[in-house]
Amino acid sequence: MKHHISSITSLTAVCLLFFLSSMRKPDEWTPLLDSNLSQWETYLSYAHKSDYNGKLPTDATGTPIPPIGYNKDDTHVFSVLKEAGKPVLRISGEKYGCLFTRQSYDNYHLTLDVKWGKQKYEPRQTKLRDSGILYHSTGEAGAEYWRSWMLSQEFQVMEGHMGDFWCQANSAIDIRSFQSEGIMNRVADEKQPFAPFKSGGDYYCMRSANYESPAGEWTKLELICFEGKSLHIVNGHVVMVLKDSRYTKPGGQDVPMRQGKIQLQSEAAEVFYRDIRIKPLTAMPNVYASLF
């Protein structure tokens, strides 16, 4: 009888342990960076010159030069190094283009660290170092002025301008911001009303404040997207509140743009990214809900 009770007790303990382990949440974060860039593809357009004016580049005879294209990174604009045994993405910036996810995402929290390198190239040799996170990316690359990126929304990655916003191609969105005046652009502020941004109107917004880490140090960036709303976060500070992500058709009709691939820009400056992770969201995090 004692043996029977002991067996039941052991079985109960095993079942309880199995039940508790099944209740544990797996790590919600999915790493997006590995040594083989297995979750990414590449697109390269041109090594733009300082006289670029938005027109299709041509050779000495006036013949249009085709872009380098998809997955033809022979010069290793995108490569992976190791730091403390972990992968670090290096983007040389020597040619314009992007690294973009194979998968499309919606309703997510993206986090990554960024640090500037030393190299700069035409047409930005005398300008601030520049890159960017382009989200809700859709369609073919080369859809905008630099003929390098997809239709998307931009989380600017730039010296002194971490978290700025740019419309890419015919994208549109609303941002809490102070109004523009004359040559002064709009500036993000979470206490201001939402205002529209689109091609033909205000298409650039400056972040609310500069929270970039000192030169040579890593800056933590976070992008939260949920049902057309998004947040640009720099070192834990919300620097921009956005909603109603969309794009505008040639006839003027707005179409929701709430999902898509994620691009990391190569834009004439050497830059490093590490600890690129993403997790799905079922709601806007409570701590940020009141911003909308």
C-alpha positions in Angstrom: 0.0 0.0 0.0 2.8 2.4 0.9 4.5 1.5 -2.4 1.2 2.3 -4.3 0.8 5.7 -2.5 4.5 6.5 -3.2 4.0 5.7 -6.9 0.9 8.0 -7.1 2.8 10.8 -5.3 5.7 10.5 -7.7 3.4 10.5 -10.7 1.5 13.5 -9.4 4.8 15.4 -8.9 5.9 14.6 -12.5 2.6 15.7 -13.9 2.7 18.9 -11.9 6.3 19.6 -13.1 5.2 19.0 -16.7 2.2 21.4 -16.3 4.3 24.2 -14.8 7.0 23.9 -17.4 4.3 24.0 -20.2 3.0 27.2 -18.6 6.4 29.0 -18.9 6.6 31.4 -21.8 9.4 30.8 -24.2 11.8 33.6 -25.0 9.6 36.0 -26.9 12.5 37.7 -28.6 13.7 36.3 -31.9 17.3 37.2 -32.9 17.5 38.5 -36.5 21.3 38.6 -36.8 23.6 35.6 -37.3 27.0 35.1 -39.0 25.4 34.1 -42.3 22.8 36.8 -42.5 20.4 34.0 -43.0 17.3 36.1 -42.4 18.2 38.9 -44.7 18.7 39.7 -48.4 20.5 42.6 -50.0 19.9 45.3 -52.6 22.6 47.7 -53.9 21.9 50.5 -56.3 24.9 52.9 -57.0 28.0 54.5 -55.5 26.3 57.9 -55.8 28.4 61.0 -56.5 28.1 64.5 -55.1 26.3 65.8 -58.2 23.5 63.2 -58.0 20.2 64.9 -58.7 17.6 62.1 -58.5 17.9 61.2 -62.2 19.0 57.8 -63.4 22.8 57.7 -63.5 24.4 57.4 -67.0 27.8 56.6 -68.3 30.1 58.9 -70.4 28.0 58.2 -73.5 24.7 59.0 -71.8 23.6 55.4 -71.6 21.7 54.6 -68.4 23.6 52.6 -65.8 21.6 49.7 -64.3 21.6 49.3 -60.5 23.8 46.5 -59.0 20.6 44.7 -57.9 19.5 42.1 -55.5 21.9 39.8 -53.6 25.0 40.9 -55.6 27.1 42.2 -52.8 30.5 41.3 -54.3 32.3 44.2 -52.5 30.9 43.1 -49.0 29.0 46.3 -48.2 27.2 44.1 -45.7 29.4 41.8 -43.5 29.3 40.2 -40.1 32.1 40.5 -37.5 32.4 39.0 -34.1 32.5 41.0 -30.8 32.8 39.0 -27.6 31.7 36.0 -29.5 28.5 37.6 -30.8 27.7 38.8 -34.3 28.0 42.4 -35.3 26.7 43.7 -38.6 29.1 46.0 -40.5 27.6 48.2 -43.2 30.5 49.9 -45.1 28.3 52.5 -46.7 30.4 52.5 -49.9 27.4 51.9 -52.1 23.8 52.9 -51.5 21.3 50.1 -50.8 19.8 48.1 -48.0 19.9 44.9 -46.1 16.2 43.7 -45.8 14.4 40.9 -44.0 13.2 38.0 -45.9 10.1 38.0 -43.8 7.4 40.7 -43.4 6.3 41.8 -40.0 3.4 43.5 -38.3 2.6 44.4 -34.7 6.1 44.0 -33.2 8.8 45.5 -31.0 12.2 45.7 -32.7 15.3 46.5 -30.7 19.0 46.9 -31.8 22.2 48.7 -30.9 24.0 51.0 -33.3 27.5 52.6 -33.4 29.3 54.7 -36.1 32.4 53.6 -37.9 35.0 56.0 -39.3 34.6 55.8 -43.1 32.5 58.2 -45.1 32.0 58.3 -48.9 30.5 60.6 -51.6 28.2 62.3 -51.5 28.4 62.5 -47.7 32.1 63.0 -47.0 31.6 66.4 -45.5 28.2 65.6 -44.0 26.8 63.8 -40.9 27.0 60.0 -40.9 23.8 58.5 -42.0 21.8 55.2 -42.1 18.3 54.3 -41.2 15.7 51.7 -40.2 12.9 51.5 -42.8 9.8 49.7 -41.7 6.5 48.5 -43.3 8.6 48.2 -46.4 6.8 46.9 -49.5 7.3 46.6 -53.2 10.5 46.8 -55.1 13.7 48.6 -54.0 14.6 51.8 -55.8 11.2 53.4 -55.4 12.5 56.8 -54.0 14.9 59.6 -54.8 18.1 57.7 -54.2 16.8 54.7 -56.2 17.9 52.4 -53.3 15.0 51.6 -51.0 11.4 50.3 -50.9 8.3 52.3 -50.2 8.5 52.5 -46.4 8.5 54.7 -43.2 11.9 55.8 -42.0 13.3 55.7 -38.5 16.3 57.9 -39.1 19.7 56.8 -37.9 22.0 59.8 -38.2 24.6 61.6 -36.1 22.6 64.0 -33.8 19.3 62.9 -35.4 18.5 59.5 -34.0 14.8 58.9 -34.4 13.9 61.5 -37.0 11.3 60.6 -39.6 11.3 60.7 -43.4 8.6 59.6 -45.8 10.1 57.2 -48.3 8.6 57.3 -51.8 4.8 57.9 -51.5 4.4 56.9 -47.8 2.4 59.0 -45.4 1.8 59.1 -41.6 0.6 61.4 -38.8 3.1 62.6 -36.1 2.6 64.5 -32.9 4.7 67.6 -33.7 5.0 71.4 -33.7 3.9 73.0 -37.0 6.5 74.0 -39.6 7.1 77.6 -40.5 9.0 78.9 -43.5 12.2 76.9 -43.8 11.8 75.4 -40.4 10.6 71.8 -40.4 8.2 70.2 -37.9 9.7 68.9 -34.6 8.2 66.0 -32.7 6.6 66.6 -29.3 4.3 64.1 -27.6 2.1 66.9 -26.2 1.3 68.3 -29.6 -1.6 67.2 -31.9 -1.1 64.8 -34.7 -0.3 66.3 -38.1 0.0 64.6 -41.6 3.3 63.9 -43.3 3.4 63.0 -47.0 5.0 63.7 -50.3 4.1 67.2 -51.5 3.7 68.5 -47.9 5.7 68.0 -44.7 7.7 64.9 -45.4 10.4 65.2 -42.7 10.1 65.5 -38.9 12.9 66.1 -36.4 13.1 64.0 -33.2 12.0 65.7 -30.0 15.4 65.7 -28.4 18.9 64.2 -28.9 19.5 61.1 -26.7 22.3 59.6 -28.8 25.2 58.1 -26.9 28.6 59.8 -27.0 30.8 59.1 -30.1 32.3 55.6 -30.1 29.6 54.2 -27.8 26.6 52.0 -28.7 23.1 53.6 -28.9 20.1 51.5 -28.2 17.2 52.0 -30.6 13.7 50.6 -30.3 10.8 50.6 -32.8 7.3 49.7 -31.7 4.6 49.1 -34.3 1.0 48.2 -33.6 -2.0 48.5 -35.9 -0.6 51.5 -37.8 0.8 53.2 -34.7 4.6 53.4 -34.1 7.1 54.8 -31.6 10.7 55.8 -32.2 12.7 55.2 -29.0 16.4 56.1 -28.4 18.2 54.9 -25.3 14.9 54.4 -23.6 13.4 57.8 -24.5 10.4 58.2 -26.8 11.4 60.7 -29.4 8.5 60.4 -31.8 4.8 59.3 -31.7 3.3 58.3 -35.0 0.0 56.8 -36.2 -2.1 56.0 -39.3 0.7 54.6 -41.4 -0.3 54.5 -45.0 0.8 55.3 -48.6 -0.9 57.5 -51.2 -1.8 56.1 -54.6 -1.2 58.3 -57.7 -4.8 59.3 -57.8 -4.7 60.5 -54.2 -6.3 57.6 -52.4 -4.7 56.6 -49.1 -4.0 52.9 -48.4 -3.2 51.5 -45.0 0.5 50.3 -44.7 0.8 48.4 -41.4 3.1 45.6 -42.2 6.2 44.9 -44.4 9.8 44.1 -44.4 12.5 45.8 -42.4 15.4 47.5 -44.2 18.7 48.7 -42.8 20.2 51.5 -45.0 23.6 51.7 -46.5 24.0 55.5 -47.1 27.6 56.6 -47.6 28.8 56.0 -44.0 30.3 53.1 -42.1 27.9 51.9 -39.3 27.7 48.8 -37.0 24.6 47.1 -35.7 24.3 44.4 -33.0 21.8 42.5 -30.9 19.0 42.9 -33.5 15.9 41.3 -32.0 12.2 41.3 -32.6 9.1 40.1 -30.8 5.4 40.0 -31.7 2.9 42.3 -29.9 -0.8 41.7 -29.2 -1.4 45.2 -28.0 0.4 48.5 -27.7 2.4 48.2 -24.4 0.4 49.9 -21.5 3.3 52.2 -20.6 2.9 53.9 -24.0 -0.8 53.6 -24.7 -1.6 57.1 -23.3 0.7 58.7 -26.0 -2.0 58.0 -28.6 
